[in-house]
Amino acid sequence: MATKFDDYIHEVEQEAKAGGPEALARWDAFNAHYAMAREVRELRKQHKLTQKQLAAVSGINQGEISRIERGQTNPTATTLAALLAPLGARLGVVTREGRDLAGVPVAQAARRLGVSVPTVRAWIARGALTAIEGSSPVEIEPESLRSVSRALQELRERGVDREWLQALVDYLDDRQARQRPALKEGLAQLARGELEPA
């Protein structure tokens, strides 16, 4: 469930996208500034830790953790390393290309799409989202997530709120069905006039 802040951020992002290249560049700069803060908060929540509990295991003051998660401070590399170690992560440099190739965890994908984790898992099972083979825990291919996100955004913009989920699943099922060799051949025969529609 989205918070009011998440809703606000989503609105700002949509306005930036509609505002053209300059507005989008300003949004990207803003987003980059707060990306680390969001990632630390998400990692902590994935590990089901409170800020107080993370403070106890990392040695970083709870108030400092709060400021880091809100993007109100620029922590040192030493502070970040101490915070990330109990969360099973480490500080490093990732190129833009490397970041794009990384998979997206199911819970993070659910938040991005505004749906539940079971829904994301169901979409993976149905082939609407593509999981990275051998990833454990399961991660979703970024391009697959972007495609579904764009489709959801379009459906939501059209005001199909109540039926958007079923419409998306139907669309993705149709897209997947059109990839089957037998259906492709049947459509090709129909286009060549070799078959009559029923």
NUKEDO-403357 format. One record per residue (C-alpha): residue number from 0; residue in one letter; x, y, z. Coordinates in steps of 0.25 Angstrom, whole numbers. Example, Ala and Ser with C-alpha at 12.3 -4.5 7.8 and 13.67 -1.06 7.14 Angstrom:
2
{marfi=0 | vexza=A | xx=49 | yy=-18 | zz=31}
{marfi=1 | vexza=S | xx=55 | yy=-4 | zz=29}
END
This chain:
198
{marfi=0 | vexza=M | xx=0 | yy=0 | zz=0}
{marfi=1 | vexza=A | xx=6 | yy=13 | zz=-4}
{marfi=2 | vexza=T | xx=8 | yy=24 | zz=6}
{marfi=3 | vexza=K | xx=4 | yy=39 | zz=4}
{marfi=4 | vexza=F | xx=19 | yy=42 | zz=2}
{marfi=5 | vexza=D | xx=20 | yy=31 | zz=-9}
{marfi=6 | vexza=D | xx=8 | yy=36 | zz=-16}
{marfi=7 | vexza=Y | xx=14 | yy=50 | zz=-16}
{marfi=8 | vexza=I | xx=27 | yy=45 | zz=-21}
{marfi=9 | vexza=H | xx=19 | yy=37 | zz=-32}
{marfi=10 | vexza=E | xx=12 | yy=50 | zz=-36}
{marfi=11 | vexza=V | xx=25 | yy=58 | zz=-37}
{marfi=12 | vexza=E | xx=31 | yy=47 | zz=-46}
{marfi=13 | vexza=Q | xx=19 | yy=47 | zz=-55}
{marfi=14 | vexza=E | xx=19 | yy=63 | zz=-56}
{marfi=15 | vexza=A | xx=34 | yy=62 | zz=-59}
{marfi=16 | vexza=K | xx=32 | yy=52 | zz=-70}
{marfi=17 | vexza=A | xx=21 | yy=61 | zz=-76}
{marfi=18 | vexza=G | xx=30 | yy=73 | zz=-74}
{marfi=19 | vexza=G | xx=40 | yy=69 | zz=-85}
{marfi=20 | vexza=P | xx=55 | yy=67 | zz=-85}
{marfi=21 | vexza=E | xx=59 | yy=78 | zz=-75}
{marfi=22 | vexza=A | xx=49 | yy=74 | zz=-65}
{marfi=23 | vexza=L | xx=52 | yy=60 | zz=-66}
{marfi=24 | vexza=A | xx=67 | yy=63 | zz=-64}
{marfi=25 | vexza=R | xx=64 | yy=71 | zz=-51}
{marfi=26 | vexza=W | xx=55 | yy=59 | zz=-47}
{marfi=27 | vexza=D | xx=67 | yy=49 | zz=-49}
{marfi=28 | vexza=A | xx=76 | yy=58 | zz=-41}
{marfi=29 | vexza=F | xx=66 | yy=58 | zz=-30}
{marfi=30 | vexza=N | xx=64 | yy=44 | zz=-31}
{marfi=31 | vexza=A | xx=79 | yy=40 | zz=-30}
{marfi=32 | vexza=H | xx=81 | yy=49 | zz=-18}
{marfi=33 | vexza=Y | xx=70 | yy=41 | zz=-10}
{marfi=34 | vexza=A | xx=73 | yy=27 | zz=-17}
{marfi=35 | vexza=M | xx=83 | yy=23 | zz=-6}
{marfi=36 | vexza=A | xx=73 | yy=27 | zz=5}
{marfi=37 | vexza=R | xx=62 | yy=19 | zz=-1}
{marfi=38 | vexza=E | xx=71 | yy=7 | zz=-3}
{marfi=39 | vexza=V | xx=76 | yy=7 | zz=12}
{marfi=40 | vexza=R | xx=62 | yy=8 | zz=17}
{marfi=41 | vexza=E | xx=57 | yy=-3 | zz=8}
{marfi=42 | vexza=L | xx=68 | yy=-12 | zz=12}
{marfi=43 | vexza=R | xx=65 | yy=-10 | zz=27}
{marfi=44 | vexza=K | xx=50 | yy=-13 | zz=24}
{marfi=45 | vexza=Q | xx=53 | yy=-25 | zz=16}
{marfi=46 | vexza=H | xx=61 | yy=-30 | zz=28}
{marfi=47 | vexza=K | xx=49 | yy=-27 | zz=37}
{marfi=48 | vexza=L | xx=58 | yy=-18 | zz=46}
{marfi=49 | vexza=T | xx=54 | yy=-5 | zz=53}
{marfi=50 | vexza=Q | xx=64 | yy=7 | zz=52}
{marfi=51 | vexza=K | xx=66 | yy=4 | zz=67}
{marfi=52 | vexza=Q | xx=70 | yy=-10 | zz=64}
{marfi=53 | vexza=L | xx=79 | yy=-6 | zz=53}
{marfi=54 | vexza=A | xx=86 | yy=4 | zz=62}
{marfi=55 | vexza=A | xx=88 | yy=-7 | zz=72}
{marfi=56 | vexza=V | xx=95 | yy=-17 | zz=62}
{marfi=57 | vexza=S | xx=102 | yy=-6 | zz=53}
{marfi=58 | vexza=G | xx=107 | yy=3 | zz=64}
{marfi=59 | vexza=I | xx=101 | yy=15 | zz=57}
{marfi=60 | vexza=N | xx=92 | yy=24 | zz=65}
{marfi=61 | vexza=Q | xx=77 | yy=23 | zz=62}
{marfi=62 | vexza=G | xx=76 | yy=38 | zz=60}
{marfi=63 | vexza=E | xx=87 | yy=37 | zz=49}
{marfi=64 | vexza=I | xx=80 | yy=25 | zz=42}
{marfi=65 | vexza=S | xx=67 | yy=33 | zz=42}
{marfi=66 | vexza=R | xx=74 | yy=45 | zz=35}
{marfi=67 | vexza=I | xx=81 | yy=36 | zz=25}
{marfi=68 | vexza=E | xx=67 | yy=29 | zz=22}
{marfi=69 | vexza=R | xx=61 | yy=43 | zz=20}
{marfi=70 | vexza=G | xx=72 | yy=48 | zz=11}
{marfi=71 | vexza=Q | xx=76 | yy=59 | zz=21}
{marfi=72 | vexza=T | xx=90 | yy=56 | zz=22}
{marfi=73 | vexza=N | xx=102 | yy=51 | zz=14}
{marfi=74 | vexza=P | xx=108 | yy=39 | zz=22}
{marfi=75 | vexza=T | xx=122 | yy=35 | zz=21}
{marfi=76 | vexza=A | xx=127 | yy=22 | zz=14}
{marfi=77 | vexza=T | xx=130 | yy=17 | zz=27}
{marfi=78 | vexza=T | xx=116 | yy=20 | zz=33}
{marfi=79 | vexza=L | xx=110 | yy=13 | zz=21}
{marfi=80 | vexza=A | xx=119 | yy=1 | zz=22}
{marfi=81 | vexza=A | xx=115 | yy=-1 | zz=36}
{marfi=82 | vexza=L | xx=100 | yy=1 | zz=33}
{marfi=83 | vexza=L | xx=100 | yy=-9 | zz=21}
{marfi=84 | vexza=A | xx=108 | yy=-20 | zz=27}
{marfi=85 | vexza=P | xx=97 | yy=-25 | zz=36}
{marfi=86 | vexza=L | xx=87 | yy=-24 | zz=24}
{marfi=87 | vexza=G | xx=96 | yy=-33 | zz=16}
{marfi=88 | vexza=A | xx=100 | yy=-22 | zz=7}
{marfi=89 | vexza=R | xx=113 | yy=-15 | zz=4}
{marfi=90 | vexza=L | xx=117 | yy=-2 | zz=-1}
{marfi=91 | vexza=G | xx=122 | yy=-1 | zz=-16}
{marfi=92 | vexza=V | xx=122 | yy=6 | zz=-29}
{marfi=93 | vexza=V | xx=112 | yy=0 | zz=-40}
{marfi=94 | vexza=T | xx=113 | yy=6 | zz=-54}
{marfi=95 | vexza=R | xx=100 | yy=10 | zz=-60}
{marfi=96 | vexza=E | xx=100 | yy=-2 | zz=-69}
{marfi=97 | vexza=G | xx=103 | yy=-11 | zz=-58}
{marfi=98 | vexza=R | xx=91 | yy=-6 | zz=-50}
{marfi=99 | vexza=D | xx=82 | yy=-8 | zz=-62}
{marfi=100 | vexza=L | xx=86 | yy=-22 | zz=-63}
{marfi=101 | vexza=A | xx=83 | yy=-25 | zz=-48}
{marfi=102 | vexza=G | xx=71 | yy=-32 | zz=-45}
{marfi=103 | vexza=V | xx=59 | yy=-26 | zz=-37}
{marfi=104 | vexza=P | xx=55 | yy=-33 | zz=-24}
{marfi=105 | vexza=V | xx=40 | yy=-37 | zz=-24}
{marfi=106 | vexza=A | xx=36 | yy=-28 | zz=-12}
{marfi=107 | vexza=Q | xx=43 | yy=-16 | zz=-19}
{marfi=108 | vexza=A | xx=36 | yy=-19 | zz=-32}
{marfi=109 | vexza=A | xx=22 | yy=-20 | zz=-25}
{marfi=110 | vexza=R | xx=25 | yy=-6 | zz=-19}
{marfi=111 | vexza=R | xx=29 | yy=-1 | zz=-32}
{marfi=112 | vexza=L | xx=16 | yy=-6 | zz=-39}
{marfi=113 | vexza=G | xx=7 | yy=-3 | zz=-27}
{marfi=114 | vexza=V | xx=2 | yy=-18 | zz=-26}
{marfi=115 | vexza=S | xx=4 | yy=-29 | zz=-16}
{marfi=116 | vexza=V | xx=16 | yy=-38 | zz=-15}
{marfi=117 | vexza=P | xx=6 | yy=-50 | zz=-18}
{marfi=118 | vexza=T | xx=2 | yy=-43 | zz=-30}
{marfi=119 | vexza=V | xx=16 | yy=-41 | zz=-35}
{marfi=120 | vexza=R | xx=19 | yy=-56 | zz=-33}
{marfi=121 | vexza=A | xx=6 | yy=-60 | zz=-40}
{marfi=122 | vexza=W | xx=10 | yy=-51 | zz=-52}
{marfi=123 | vexza=I | xx=24 | yy=-58 | zz=-52}
{marfi=124 | vexza=A | xx=17 | yy=-72 | zz=-52}
{marfi=125 | vexza=R | xx=8 | yy=-67 | zz=-64}
{marfi=126 | vexza=G | xx=20 | yy=-61 | zz=-71}
{marfi=127 | vexza=A | xx=15 | yy=-47 | zz=-71}
{marfi=128 | vexza=L | xx=28 | yy=-44 | zz=-63}
{marfi=129 | vexza=T | xx=41 | yy=-51 | zz=-66}
{marfi=130 | vexza=A | xx=50 | yy=-56 | zz=-54}
{marfi=131 | vexza=I | xx=65 | yy=-56 | zz=-55}
{marfi=132 | vexza=E | xx=68 | yy=-71 | zz=-57}
{marfi=133 | vexza=G | xx=75 | yy=-77 | zz=-44}
{marfi=134 | vexza=S | xx=73 | yy=-64 | zz=-36}
{marfi=135 | vexza=S | xx=71 | yy=-67 | zz=-21}
{marfi=136 | vexza=P | xx=63 | yy=-60 | zz=-16}
{marfi=137 | vexza=V | xx=55 | yy=-58 | zz=-29}
{marfi=138 | vexza=E | xx=59 | yy=-45 | zz=-37}
{marfi=139 | vexza=I | xx=52 | yy=-40 | zz=-49}
{marfi=140 | vexza=E | xx=58 | yy=-35 | zz=-61}
{marfi=141 | vexza=P | xx=58 | yy=-20 | zz=-62}
{marfi=142 | vexza=E | xx=53 | yy=-19 | zz=-76}
{marfi=143 | vexza=S | xx=41 | yy=-28 | zz=-73}
{marfi=144 | vexza=L | xx=38 | yy=-20 | zz=-61}
{marfi=145 | vexza=R | xx=39 | yy=-7 | zz=-69}
{marfi=146 | vexza=S | xx=29 | yy=-13 | zz=-80}
{marfi=147 | vexza=V | xx=19 | yy=-17 | zz=-69}
{marfi=148 | vexza=S | xx=21 | yy=-3 | zz=-62}
{marfi=149 | vexza=R | xx=18 | yy=4 | zz=-75}
{marfi=150 | vexza=A | xx=6 | yy=-4 | zz=-78}
{marfi=151 | vexza=L | xx=0 | yy=-2 | zz=-64}
{marfi=152 | vexza=Q | xx=3 | yy=13 | zz=-65}
{marfi=153 | vexza=E | xx=-5 | yy=14 | zz=-78}
{marfi=154 | vexza=L | xx=-16 | yy=6 | zz=-72}
{marfi=155 | vexza=R | xx=-17 | yy=15 | zz=-60}
{marfi=156 | vexza=E | xx=-16 | yy=28 | zz=-68}
{marfi=157 | vexza=R | xx=-28 | yy=23 | zz=-76}
{marfi=158 | vexza=G | xx=-35 | yy=22 | zz=-63}
{marfi=159 | vexza=V | xx=-37 | yy=7 | zz=-63}
{marfi=160 | vexza=D | xx=-35 | yy=6 | zz=-48}
{marfi=161 | vexza=R | xx=-44 | yy=-5 | zz=-45}
{marfi=162 | vexza=E | xx=-42 | yy=-14 | zz=-57}
{marfi=163 | vexza=W | xx=-27 | yy=-10 | zz=-59}
{marfi=164 | vexza=L | xx=-21 | yy=-23 | zz=-53}
{marfi=165 | vexza=Q | xx=-30 | yy=-32 | zz=-61}
{marfi=166 | vexza=A | xx=-28 | yy=-24 | zz=-74}
{marfi=167 | vexza=L | xx=-13 | yy=-24 | zz=-72}
{marfi=168 | vexza=V | xx=-13 | yy=-39 | zz=-70}
{marfi=169 | vexza=D | xx=-22 | yy=-41 | zz=-82}
{marfi=170 | vexza=Y | xx=-12 | yy=-33 | zz=-90}
{marfi=171 | vexza=L | xx=0 | yy=-40 | zz=-86}
{marfi=172 | vexza=D | xx=-7 | yy=-54 | zz=-88}
{marfi=173 | vexza=D | xx=-11 | yy=-49 | zz=-102}
{marfi=174 | vexza=R | xx=4 | yy=-44 | zz=-105}
{marfi=175 | vexza=Q | xx=9 | yy=-58 | zz=-100}
{marfi=176 | vexza=A | xx=-1 | yy=-65 | zz=-108}
{marfi=177 | vexza=R | xx=3 | yy=-58 | zz=-121}
{marfi=178 | vexza=Q | xx=17 | yy=-63 | zz=-119}
{marfi=179 | vexza=R | xx=13 | yy=-78 | zz=-120}
{marfi=180 | vexza=P | xx=17 | yy=-84 | zz=-134}
{marfi=181 | vexza=A | xx=3 | yy=-90 | zz=-137}
{marfi=182 | vexza=L | xx=-4 | yy=-76 | zz=-135}
{marfi=183 | vexza=K | xx=7 | yy=-69 | zz=-143}
{marfi=184 | vexza=E | xx=5 | yy=-78 | zz=-154}
{marfi=185 | vexza=G | xx=-10 | yy=-77 | zz=-154}
{marfi=186 | vexza=L | xx=-10 | yy=-62 | zz=-154}
{marfi=187 | vexza=A | xx=0 | yy=-62 | zz=-165}
{marfi=188 | vexza=Q | xx=-10 | yy=-71 | zz=-173}
{marfi=189 | vexza=L | xx=-21 | yy=-62 | zz=-170}
{marfi=190 | vexza=A | xx=-13 | yy=-50 | zz=-175}
{marfi=191 | vexza=R | xx=-10 | yy=-58 | zz=-188}
{marfi=192 | vexza=G | xx=-25 | yy=-61 | zz=-190}
{marfi=193 | vexza=E | xx=-23 | yy=-76 | zz=-188}
{marfi=194 | vexza=L | xx=-33 | yy=-76 | zz=-177}
{marfi=195 | vexza=E | xx=-46 | yy=-70 | zz=-174}
{marfi=196 | vexza=P | xx=-49 | yy=-64 | zz=-161}
{marfi=197 | vexza=A | xx=-59 | yy=-72 | zz=-153}
END
